[in-house]
Amino acid sequence: MIPAMLLFGLVLGRWWKTCLVVGALGWPLFLWFDNIIESPTEFLGAAALAALNTAVGVAVHQSLLHLFRRRRKNRQAPDHAAA
């Protein structure tokens, strides 16, 4: 579960709100339909863990995105007007 949800958040972290909702609902539903979890308490626990693991992947994605944007912004084009 952990690697799958981390990867899900890492790959789709650009759309972080949707990614968190789908991760928090999709994983427990998958477990529910495969009869791995049976009670609502287990469903909520699986949803919480899925949301947490997805959030870590999203955080890594967003951090890398901000880092690349900052580096691109700091690289300024040469000023041709000054010549």
GUMAR-676766 format. One line per 3 residues: for each residue x, y, z of N, C-alpha, C, CB. Coordinates in pm, whole numbers, plus 50000, padded with zeros to 5 digits. Each point is the difference from the previous one (the first is absolute). Glycine has a CB too. Example, Ala and Ser with C-alpha at 12.3 -4.5 7.8 and 13.67 -1.06 7.14 Angstrom:
<recs>
51319,49431,50780,49911,50119,50000,50090,50120,50000,49811,49883,50125 | 50154,50222,49803,50082,50119,50006,49923,50109,50073,50118,49937,49785;
</recs>
This chain:
<recs>
50081,49881,50000,49919,50119,50000,50086,50126,50000,49821,49873,50119 | 50277,50131,49967,50078,50122,50014,50068,50040,49870,50036,49943,50240 | 50038,49968,49694,50064,50041,49875,49900,50041,49892,50187,49848,50055;
49701,50082,49938,49900,50032,49897,49943,50140,50021,49943,49756,49980 | 50024,50279,50142,49940,50130,50026,50105,50112,49992,49828,49887,50146 | 50294,50084,49895,50107,50098,49984,50022,50030,49852,50110,49920,50213;
49895,49977,49706,50019,50017,49856,49882,50074,49938,50136,49789,49994 | 49744,50178,50050,49880,50068,49951,50009,50150,50028,49864,49791,50038 | 50173,50245,50084,50014,50142,50036,50114,50067,49929,49904,49947,50219;
50204,49978,49760,50117,50056,49933,49972,50028,49854,50147,49878,50160 | 49785,50031,49773,49973,50016,49857,49889,50102,49974,50072,49764,49965 | 49823,50234,50116,49885,50088,49975,49993,50117,50097,49879,49804,49911;
50231,50230,50152,50002,50105,50100,49974,50139,49948,50153,49860,50119 | 49852,50158,49752,49971,50132,49942,49857,50041,50031,50167,49958,49816 | 49743,49947,50184,49859,50023,50032,49976,49946,50141,49928,49985,49753;
50130,50080,50346,50011,49944,50133,49867,49980,50070,50220,50107,50012 | 49683,49981,49969,49871,49983,50068,49928,49877,49950,49984,50248,50030 | 50007,49740,49839,49935,49884,49940,50075,49872,50036,49916,50143,49812;
50215,49864,50185,50083,49884,50030,49976,49950,50143,50172,50086,49838 | 49818,50005,50257,49977,49960,50138,49862,49936,50019,50153,50184,50074 | 49747,49874,49862,49865,49945,50013,49992,49861,49935,49905,50233,50000;
50149,49755,49880,49997,49870,49931,50081,49896,50077,49973,50118,49779 | 50142,49922,50273,50082,49907,50077,49932,49956,50128,50200,50106,49904 | 49737,49989,50165,49935,49968,50127,49875,49916,49983,50089,50211,50089;
49846,49799,49798,49880,49920,49976,50026,49877,49915,49868,50207,50018 | 50225,49805,49887,50024,49890,49906,50062,49878,50064,50027,50168,49827 | 50074,49852,50256,50068,49885,50062,49907,49922,50093,50215,50125,49984;
49713,49940,50108,49909,49923,50085,49889,49930,49922,50050,50162,50182 | 49902,49904,49711,49898,49933,49918,50057,49876,49931,49886,50221,49963 | 50236,49788,49991,50067,49884,49942,50009,49887,50103,50133,50152,49848;
49907,49881,50273,50009,49898,50106,49863,49946,50038,50206,50112,50085 | 49694,49974,49914,49863,49959,50035,49946,49901,49897,49961,50224,50114 | 50055,49807,49759,49948,49912,49895,50076,49869,49989,49928,50203,49878;
50196,49794,50167,50076,49875,50004,49981,49923,50130,50167,50105,49849 | 49741,49943,50235,49968,49937,50129,50121,49988,50092,49820,49873,49885 | 50270,50221,50107,50115,50003,50089,49962,50072,50129,50158,49998,49804;
49762,50106,50185,49946,50067,50119,49849,49979,50000,50187,50174,50003 | 49756,49820,50116,49858,49969,50009,49919,50099,50081,50064,49766,49976 | 49997,50304,50115,49923,50089,50087,50023,50146,49962,50015,49831,50185;
49891,50254,49853,50018,50143,49974,50123,50058,50071,49753,50018,49971 | 50280,49927,50144,50119,50047,50072,50126,49970,49921,49882,49966,50218 | 50126,49916,49724,50115,49965,49916,50004,50087,49876,49991,49765,50084;
49892,50266,49862,49993,50087,49882,50057,50138,50032,49797,49873,49919 | 50163,50183,50195,50049,50131,50039,50150,49998,50028,49775,50052,50095 | 50273,49841,49967,50143,49987,50024,50079,49992,49871,49950,49886,50215;
49999,50035,49690,50067,49988,49870,49997,50133,49926,49937,49758,49989 | 49952,50315,50023,49989,50131,49934,50100,50099,50060,49757,49957,49953 | 50258,50040,50178,50094,50091,50066,50144,49969,49958,49842,50022,50195;
50194,49851,49804,50135,49962,49961,50026,50030,49852,49998,49822,50176 | 49902,50155,49741,50016,50029,49857,50017,50150,49978,49862,49798,49943 | 50060,50283,50128,50011,50145,49986,50137,50048,50047,49752,50022,50031;
50296,49922,50078,50131,50039,50053,50112,49965,49903,49912,49969,50232 | 50085,49909,49715,50104,49957,49907,49993,50078,49869,49996,49773,50104 | 49884,50254,49850,49984,50081,49878,50050,50141,50024,49802,49861,49931;
50172,50193,50187,50044,50136,50033,50153,50010,50000,49792,50031,50136 | 50276,49865,49907,50146,50002,49996,50049,50006,49856,50010,49869,50216 | 49931,50050,49696,50037,50004,49859,49970,50135,49937,49958,49757,49987;
49928,50301,50048,49963,50132,49948,50098,50105,50051,49757,49932,49991 | 50283,50059,50134,50094,50097,50057,50134,49994,49928,49885,49979,50223 | 50162,49903,49746,50126,49987,49925,49984,50061,49861,50059,49790,50129;
49831,50179,49805,49974,50054,49866,49997,50153,50005,49870,49791,49939 | 50052,50265,50154,49987,50144,50009,50133,50067,50035,49762,49969,50069 | 50317,49968,50017,50131,50055,50035,50091,50006,49878,49975,49910,50232;
50028,49982,49691,50081,49999,49878,49951,50103,49899,50049,49758,50038 | 49821,50255,49951,49941,50098,49908,50041,50142,50038,49805,49845,49962 | 50187,50189,50166,50040,50134,50045,50150,50022,49982,49810,49999,50165;
50269,49898,49859,50144,50011,49982,50035,50029,49854,50035,49842,50192 | 49905,50084,49715,50026,50024,49858,49952,50137,49956,49982,49755,49960 | 49903,50289,50091,49951,50133,49964,50092,50109,50051,49766,49912,50004;
50284,50071,50118,50090,50100,50057,50131,50006,49922,49898,49962,50226 | 50155,49923,49737,50125,49998,49922,49980,50063,49863,50071,49793,50121 | 49815,50181,49816,49974,50058,49869,49982,50151,50009,49892,49784,49928;
50045,50263,50180,49980,50143,50019,50132,50070,50026,49771,49955,50090 | 50320,49982,49981,50129,50061,50031,50092,50009,49878,49976,49913,50231 | 50003,49998,49672,50078,50006,49876,49939,50108,49913,50064,49754,50014;
49998,50361,49982,49944,50109,49922,50065,50006,49864,49952,50127,50209 | 49969,49911,49694,50051,50016,49864,50093,50121,49994,49791,49895,49905 | 50307,50106,50005,50087,50116,49987,49921,50123,49959,50190,49849,49940;
49850,50264,50112,49931,50124,49972,50054,50061,49870,49960,50037,50248 | 49964,49953,49644,50044,50050,49870,49979,50151,49988,49945,49777,49900 | 49971,50281,50183,49973,50144,49993,50118,50082,50050,49757,49953,50030;
50325,49990,50058,50112,50073,50057,50114,50016,49902,49936,49915,50223 | 50070,50007,49672,50112,50004,49906,49996,50116,49910,50009,49762,50008;
</recs>
